[in-house]
């Protein structure tokens, strides 16, 4: 019988022996770089590989375990996958004018003090931790309140009824507008099959009904000022902190079929972690491809909105261990991947599925 393949290394960049880390603090720039020469690999043998696959298949209700248990492992290939991110933490501020009905009371206006610009507000108590996904607050700008006449009713507090005085100008309306009763059609009486009539209960025999919106007054309360005739306007600062993230993956041909999201979620080893106001590409003395990869990530920096400012940036490059395993039986074969320190299994075309698409329905119901 042919000998089984000898155990392969998961990735020649994992276990740390003689681990070397350089930390630099230059003009507010923090750099952590791990030497590639100081990393060694863990060993992943066939027994562990098969156990990981069987465990993964066992969590799929409609997958058969026979291929995972009995098919032969014909090849084990180590794949170097590098994951890079550039996070830009920004603060964005703009001003929103909010209006509400004003029925009297004190006003925090310009006579109480100067109105600060939106970027002059002290928001240190609201400032979040760096690189949080997003945070949003609304802050009233002091001394920015003013009163103004409601334009929807021209300060009257009432407006012509849109039902019985549609299209009328402010100050011009007709009261006592009536509509024909829809039950008796304006007769005031209801005819019966025996030839008799009775008084219509809807309009009490009048044949006409008052306007349901204003009771035929011709006017309704202004919804904008709530009948006050005046509005209180105040400037409010709308402040947002968020992290813009540019992501990039450098994978070998063997791992090219795995979605990038799998590598971004996987647990790897950080090769560099740079934090600065504006990050520049990392430098690895022993790897030109990594230098080029870092430059490409920094060049893909996401645009910052005009109303925002950059607080800080963080550039991280990690190496994720990936093992591509091929299993065969007769003339059939399939491949799967063991990804990251967590040894997550990714498989796209497992040969023994009986779900007819129901697995995704079960996952949706479970969520």
KACORLIN-V260155 format. One record per pair of residues at least 24 apart in sequence whose C-alpha atoms are under 10 Angstrom apart, sorted by the first residue. I is the first residue (numbers start at 0). GAP is how many residues later the second one is. Records with the same first field share a line. If there is no record, write none. Layout:
I->GAP ; GAP
This chain:
3->42 ; 68 ; 69 ; 70 ; 71
4->40 ; 41 ; 68 ; 69 ; 70 ; 71
5->39 ; 40 ; 69 ; 70
6->36 ; 37 ; 38 ; 39 ; 40 ; 69
7->33 ; 34 ; 35 ; 36 ; 37 ; 38 ; 67 ; 68 ; 69 ; 70 ; 315
8->31 ; 32 ; 33 ; 34 ; 35 ; 36 ; 67 ; 68 ; 69 ; 70 ; 312 ; 313 ; 314
9->30 ; 31 ; 32 ; 33 ; 34 ; 35 ; 66 ; 67 ; 68 ; 69 ; 70 ; 310 ; 311 ; 312 ; 313 ; 314 ; 328 ; 329 ; 330 ; 331 ; 333
10->28 ; 29 ; 30 ; 31 ; 32 ; 33 ; 66 ; 67 ; 68 ; 69 ; 70 ; 308 ; 309 ; 310 ; 311 ; 312 ; 329
11->24 ; 25 ; 27 ; 28 ; 29 ; 30 ; 31 ; 66 ; 67 ; 68 ; 309
12->24 ; 25 ; 26 ; 27 ; 28 ; 29 ; 67 ; 255 ; 256 ; 258 ; 306 ; 307 ; 308
13->24 ; 25 ; 26 ; 27 ; 28 ; 29 ; 254 ; 255 ; 305 ; 306 ; 307 ; 326 ; 327
14->24 ; 25 ; 26 ; 27 ; 28 ; 254
15->24 ; 25 ; 26 ; 253
16->24
20->250 ; 251
21->250
22->250 ; 251
23->250
24->250 ; 251
25->250
26->249 ; 250
27->247 ; 248 ; 249
28->245 ; 246 ; 247 ; 248 ; 249 ; 250 ; 251 ; 283 ; 284 ; 285
29->243 ; 244 ; 245 ; 246 ; 249 ; 284
30->241 ; 242 ; 243 ; 244 ; 245 ; 248 ; 251 ; 283 ; 284 ; 285
31->238 ; 239 ; 240 ; 241 ; 242 ; 243 ; 250 ; 284
32->237 ; 238 ; 239 ; 240 ; 241 ; 249 ; 250 ; 251 ; 283 ; 284
33->235 ; 236 ; 237 ; 238 ; 239 ; 250 ; 284
34->236 ; 237 ; 249 ; 250 ; 251 ; 252
35->235 ; 248 ; 249 ; 250 ; 251
36->249
38->230 ; 232
40->280
41->279 ; 299
43->32 ; 279 ; 294 ; 299
44->31
45->26 ; 27 ; 29 ; 30 ; 279
48->24 ; 27 ; 274 ; 276 ; 288 ; 289 ; 294 ; 296
49->275 ; 277
51->286 ; 291 ; 292 ; 293
52->283 ; 284 ; 285 ; 291 ; 292 ; 293 ; 294
54->290
55->288 ; 289 ; 290 ; 291
56->288 ; 290 ; 293 ; 295 ; 296
59->293 ; 295 ; 299
60->292 ; 293 ; 294 ; 297 ; 298 ; 301
61->290 ; 291 ; 292 ; 293 ; 294 ; 295 ; 296 ; 297
62->287 ; 288 ; 289 ; 290 ; 291 ; 292 ; 296
63->286 ; 287 ; 288 ; 289 ; 290
64->286 ; 287 ; 288
65->285 ; 286
66->260 ; 261 ; 262 ; 266 ; 267 ; 283 ; 284 ; 285
67->259 ; 282 ; 283 ; 284
69->257 ; 258 ; 259
70->255 ; 256 ; 257 ; 258 ; 259 ; 261 ; 262 ; 263
71->254 ; 255 ; 256 ; 257 ; 258 ; 261
72->252 ; 253 ; 254 ; 255 ; 256 ; 260 ; 261 ; 262
73->251 ; 252 ; 253 ; 254 ; 255 ; 259 ; 261
74->249 ; 250 ; 251 ; 252 ; 253 ; 260
75->247 ; 248 ; 249 ; 250 ; 251 ; 259 ; 261
76->177 ; 178 ; 245 ; 246 ; 247 ; 248 ; 249 ; 260
77->174 ; 176 ; 177 ; 243 ; 244 ; 245 ; 246 ; 247 ; 259 ; 260
78->172 ; 173 ; 174 ; 175 ; 176 ; 177 ; 241 ; 242 ; 243 ; 244 ; 245 ; 258 ; 260
79->170 ; 171 ; 172 ; 173 ; 174 ; 175 ; 239 ; 240 ; 241 ; 242 ; 243
80->168 ; 169 ; 170 ; 171 ; 173 ; 174 ; 175 ; 182 ; 187 ; 237 ; 238 ; 239 ; 240 ; 241 ; 258 ; 259
81->166 ; 167 ; 168 ; 169 ; 170 ; 181 ; 182 ; 186 ; 187 ; 188 ; 189 ; 208 ; 211 ; 235 ; 236 ; 237 ; 238 ; 239
82->164 ; 165 ; 166 ; 167 ; 168 ; 177 ; 180 ; 181 ; 183 ; 185 ; 186 ; 187 ; 188 ; 210 ; 211 ; 214 ; 233 ; 234 ; 235 ; 236 ; 237
83->162 ; 163 ; 164 ; 165 ; 166 ; 180 ; 186 ; 187 ; 188 ; 206 ; 209 ; 210 ; 212 ; 213 ; 214 ; 231 ; 232 ; 233 ; 234 ; 235
84->160 ; 161 ; 162 ; 163 ; 164 ; 179 ; 188 ; 209 ; 212 ; 213 ; 215 ; 216 ; 229 ; 230 ; 231 ; 232 ; 233
85->157 ; 158 ; 159 ; 160 ; 161 ; 162 ; 188 ; 189 ; 193 ; 208 ; 211 ; 212 ; 213 ; 214 ; 215 ; 216 ; 227 ; 228 ; 229 ; 230 ; 231
86->44 ; 155 ; 156 ; 157 ; 158 ; 159 ; 160 ; 188 ; 192 ; 211 ; 214 ; 215 ; 225 ; 226 ; 227 ; 228 ; 229
87->42 ; 43 ; 154 ; 155 ; 156 ; 157 ; 158 ; 187 ; 188 ; 189 ; 190 ; 191 ; 213 ; 214 ; 215 ; 216 ; 222 ; 223 ; 224 ; 225 ; 226 ; 227
88->41 ; 42 ; 43 ; 44 ; 45 ; 152 ; 153 ; 154 ; 155 ; 156 ; 188 ; 215 ; 220 ; 221 ; 222 ; 223 ; 224 ; 225
89->40 ; 41 ; 44 ; 150 ; 151 ; 152 ; 153 ; 154 ; 214 ; 215 ; 218 ; 219 ; 220 ; 221 ; 222 ; 223
90->36 ; 43 ; 44 ; 45 ; 148 ; 149 ; 150 ; 151 ; 152 ; 213 ; 214 ; 216 ; 217 ; 218 ; 219 ; 220 ; 221
91->27 ; 44 ; 146 ; 147 ; 148 ; 149 ; 150 ; 212 ; 213 ; 214 ; 215 ; 216 ; 217 ; 218
92->25 ; 26 ; 44 ; 45 ; 144 ; 145 ; 146 ; 147 ; 148 ; 213 ; 214 ; 215 ; 216
93->24 ; 25 ; 142 ; 143 ; 144 ; 145 ; 146 ; 213 ; 214
94->43 ; 44 ; 45 ; 46 ; 140 ; 141 ; 142 ; 143 ; 144
95->42 ; 43 ; 44 ; 45 ; 138 ; 139 ; 140 ; 141 ; 142
96->43 ; 47 ; 48 ; 136 ; 137 ; 138 ; 139 ; 140
97->42 ; 47 ; 133 ; 134 ; 135 ; 136 ; 137 ; 138
98->46 ; 47 ; 48 ; 49 ; 51 ; 125 ; 126 ; 131 ; 132 ; 133 ; 134 ; 135 ; 136
99->47 ; 124 ; 125 ; 126 ; 130 ; 131 ; 132 ; 133 ; 134
100->46 ; 47 ; 49 ; 122 ; 123 ; 124 ; 125 ; 126 ; 127 ; 128 ; 129 ; 130 ; 131 ; 132
101->45 ; 46 ; 47 ; 48 ; 123 ; 124 ; 125 ; 126 ; 127 ; 128 ; 129 ; 130 ; 131
102->122 ; 123 ; 124 ; 125 ; 126 ; 127 ; 128 ; 129
103->43 ; 124 ; 126 ; 127 ; 128
105->39
106->36 ; 37 ; 38 ; 39 ; 40 ; 125 ; 127
107->33 ; 34 ; 35 ; 36 ; 37 ; 38 ; 126
108->33 ; 34 ; 35 ; 36 ; 37 ; 38 ; 125
109->32 ; 33 ; 34 ; 35 ; 36
110->32 ; 33
111->30 ; 31 ; 32
112->29 ; 30 ; 31
113->28 ; 29 ; 30
114->26 ; 27 ; 28 ; 29 ; 30 ; 120
115->25 ; 26 ; 27 ; 28
116->24 ; 25 ; 120
117->117 ; 118 ; 119 ; 120 ; 121
118->118 ; 120
120->116
122->116
125->113
126->113 ; 114
127->113 ; 114
128->112
129->111 ; 112 ; 113 ; 181 ; 182 ; 183 ; 184
130->110 ; 111 ; 112 ; 113 ; 114 ; 180 ; 181 ; 182 ; 183
131->109 ; 110 ; 111
132->108 ; 109 ; 110 ; 111 ; 112
133->106 ; 107 ; 108 ; 109 ; 110
134->104 ; 105 ; 106 ; 107 ; 108
135->102 ; 103 ; 104 ; 105 ; 106
136->100 ; 101 ; 102 ; 103 ; 104
137->98 ; 99 ; 100 ; 101 ; 102
138->96 ; 97 ; 98 ; 99 ; 100
139->94 ; 95 ; 96 ; 97 ; 98
140->93 ; 94 ; 95 ; 96
141->92 ; 93 ; 94
142->91 ; 92
143->89 ; 90 ; 91 ; 92
144->87 ; 88 ; 89 ; 90 ; 91
145->85 ; 86 ; 87 ; 88 ; 89
146->83 ; 84 ; 85 ; 86 ; 87
147->81 ; 82 ; 83 ; 84 ; 85
148->76 ; 79 ; 80 ; 81 ; 82 ; 83
149->72 ; 74 ; 75 ; 76 ; 77 ; 78 ; 79 ; 80 ; 81 ; 82
150->73 ; 74 ; 78 ; 79 ; 80
151->70 ; 71 ; 72 ; 73 ; 77
152->68 ; 69 ; 70 ; 71 ; 72 ; 74 ; 75 ; 76 ; 77
153->68 ; 75 ; 76
154->67 ; 70 ; 72 ; 73 ; 74 ; 75 ; 76
155->65 ; 66 ; 69 ; 71 ; 72 ; 73 ; 74
156->62 ; 63 ; 64 ; 65 ; 66 ; 67 ; 68 ; 69 ; 70 ; 71 ; 72 ; 73
157->60 ; 61 ; 62 ; 63 ; 64 ; 65 ; 66 ; 67 ; 68 ; 69 ; 70 ; 71
158->59 ; 60 ; 61 ; 62 ; 63 ; 64 ; 68
159->54 ; 57 ; 58 ; 59 ; 60 ; 61 ; 62
160->50 ; 52 ; 53 ; 54 ; 55 ; 56 ; 57 ; 58 ; 59 ; 60 ; 61
161->51 ; 52 ; 56 ; 57 ; 58
162->48 ; 49 ; 50 ; 51 ; 53 ; 55 ; 56 ; 57
163->46 ; 47 ; 48 ; 49 ; 50 ; 51 ; 52 ; 53 ; 54 ; 55
164->46 ; 49 ; 51 ; 52 ; 53 ; 54
165->52
167->50
169->49
170->48
171->46 ; 47
172->44 ; 45 ; 46
173->42 ; 43 ; 44 ; 45
174->36 ; 39 ; 40 ; 41 ; 42 ; 43 ; 44
175->34 ; 35 ; 38 ; 39 ; 40 ; 41 ; 42
176->31 ; 32 ; 33 ; 34 ; 37 ; 38 ; 39 ; 40 ; 41
177->29 ; 30 ; 31 ; 32 ; 33 ; 34 ; 37 ; 38
178->28 ; 29 ; 30 ; 31 ; 32 ; 33 ; 37
179->26 ; 27 ; 28 ; 29 ; 30
180->24 ; 25 ; 26 ; 27 ; 28 ; 29
181->25 ; 26 ; 27
182->24
183->24
238->69
239->68
240->67 ; 68 ; 69 ; 70
242->67 ; 68 ; 69 ; 70
243->57 ; 58 ; 59 ; 60 ; 69
244->55 ; 56 ; 57 ; 68 ; 69 ; 70
245->51 ; 52 ; 53 ; 54 ; 55 ; 56 ; 69
246->50 ; 51 ; 53 ; 54 ; 69
247->45 ; 46 ; 48 ; 49 ; 52 ; 69
248->44 ; 48 ; 68 ; 69 ; 70
249->39 ; 40 ; 43 ; 69
250->69 ; 71
253->68 ; 69 ; 70 ; 71 ; 83
254->67 ; 68 ; 69 ; 81 ; 82 ; 84
256->91
257->78 ; 79 ; 81 ; 88 ; 89 ; 90
258->87
261->77 ; 78 ; 82 ; 83 ; 84
262->55 ; 56 ; 57 ; 58 ; 59 ; 76 ; 77
263->54 ; 56 ; 76
264->55 ; 74 ; 75 ; 79
265->53 ; 54 ; 55 ; 56 ; 73 ; 74 ; 75 ; 76 ; 77 ; 78
266->51 ; 52 ; 53 ; 54 ; 72 ; 73 ; 74 ; 75 ; 76 ; 77
267->49 ; 50 ; 51 ; 52 ; 53 ; 54 ; 71 ; 72 ; 73 ; 74
268->48 ; 49 ; 50 ; 51 ; 52 ; 71 ; 72
269->46 ; 47 ; 48 ; 49 ; 50
270->45 ; 46 ; 47 ; 48
271->43 ; 44 ; 45 ; 46 ; 47
272->41 ; 42 ; 43 ; 44 ; 45
273->39 ; 40 ; 41 ; 42 ; 43
274->37 ; 38 ; 39 ; 40 ; 41
275->35 ; 36 ; 37 ; 38 ; 39
276->33 ; 34 ; 35 ; 36 ; 37
277->32 ; 33 ; 34 ; 35 ; 36 ; 37
278->33 ; 34 ; 35 ; 36
279->33 ; 34 ; 35
280->34
281->33 ; 34 ; 35
289->27
292->24
